[in-house]
Amino acid sequence: MREEPKVRERVDALVGFVEVTRDLTERRKEQERALSDAQALKAVNAELEAFTYSVSHDLRAPIRQIEGFAKILEEHLGDSLDPQVEHYLHRIQEGSQQMGRLVDDLLHLAQLGRQHAKPRITQLDALVDQVLTSLRAEILERGIICRVGALSALECDPGLMKVVFTNLLSNAVKYTRRSEQPVIEIGQLVTDGIPVIYVRDNGVGFDMKYVDKVFGVFQRLHRAEDFEGAGVGLAIVSRIIRKHKGTIWAEAAPDKGATFFFTLGTEAQQAVTASG
Amino acid sequence: MNSAHIQMLLAEDSASDGDLILASLAKVSLAEATHVVHDGVETLDFVFCRGEYADRSNEPPLRVIVLDVKLPKLDGFEVLREIKAHSRTRLIPIVLLTSSNIDADIARGYLLGANSYVQKPVNFEQFRETIRQLGLYWMTTNEAPPSKHLAERLRPAPE
């Protein structure tokens, strides 16, 4: 009496089960494929970051040695130093110092890759103020006008976001060096209900046909003699924005300045993206 | 060998970095008081007066040992652990001098009893200044550990 329905139940379930099993198998295979692809990608990325880290780390010693021995040689030769020899020795030192900065930037980028964003509600105004204070000497000296609009408190990692503003604002300061009256604006728009932060300058700007390059590592749109830098700053910025599930884009024109816009993903947006 | 004037033992396997460190110490007349060893085993032989350093006298004691972390044979951490494990040597101040600034390495160094952890700056001027300060601080400003006898009386219970 009690066993019969159970058997029937099993038989019924089994009939339906054949169909369902086939479906699930397909689906599971897909899921497994997607998972193994994601795992492989993650492993490759981790390996690449470890490689970048160890290369940039191991390059530090030989760079220091080249610079150091050139310096010591210069000091040893002292007053008897031929001006041409002195010039060459300075070139060696400049080259190795430049390489040292590059390697430090690269190391910084690799370390960022390993770091997880720890978001909390952050007053962006306060971060911008801190960064502008650190750039105050050049801003005052060159009479740069800084207009800071009202910025929201957003959920983000304050340390990483400070790196974002430091890079964007020091770029703005750097690339307005030839502007008669440099102006830097920091503000916020709202597009589709999402806050968009922007940093605008009226500096040298760039041609929009190179816009895909500005966020790449070691990509530079200006000659080193005109504007110094290794081409790592915006790559760092873009990586941090990605860590926050946000987006970054730029608008610019030659000699008409550049504007960098970014959004930060919120928990709610991430949930929508994940389920969609 | 005459080791009476040796105050700093520098364990550095890179000949180039060793030269740069000695040149930096020479600026403050401390190179003469520095002896360079090139791997972990040689470091311990020097400290414990054995092997090629069997004839060395332990007096006066070293004022400081500067250890690179990446040493051949035995690395800096292993050397550090060994020196801190013996009552005769555990009071000698040890400075880890390395290119790593990874938190895990810094923490490990201190946990093993390092007295200081210094990262080698990549820029040479900063490197030279760092080495000068390190040499002056540990060989002149800092009070050397008490003599061997006092150290032995302070010997803690066996571990």
Chai-1 contact restraints between the chains, C-beta under 6 A:
chainA,res_idxA,chainB,res_idxB,connection_type,confidence,min_distance_angstrom,max_distance_angstrom,comment,restraint_id
A,R60,B,S99,contact,1.0,0.0,6.0,A-B,restraint_1
A,R60,B,V122,contact,1.0,0.0,6.0,A-B,restraint_2
A,R64,B,V122,contact,1.0,0.0,6.0,A-B,restraint_3
A,R64,B,F124,contact,1.0,0.0,6.0,A-B,restraint_4
A,R64,B,F127,contact,1.0,0.0,6.0,A-B,restraint_5
A,Q65,B,S16,contact,1.0,0.0,6.0,A-B,restraint_6
A,E67,B,F124,contact,1.0,0.0,6.0,A-B,restraint_7
A,G68,B,L20,contact,1.0,0.0,6.0,A-B,restraint_8
A,G68,B,F124,contact,1.0,0.0,6.0,A-B,restraint_9
A,K71,B,F124,contact,1.0,0.0,6.0,A-B,restraint_10
A,I72,B,A23,contact,1.0,0.0,6.0,A-B,restraint_11
A,G100,B,V122,contact,1.0,0.0,6.0,A-B,restraint_12
A,G100,B,N123,contact,1.0,0.0,6.0,A-B,restraint_13
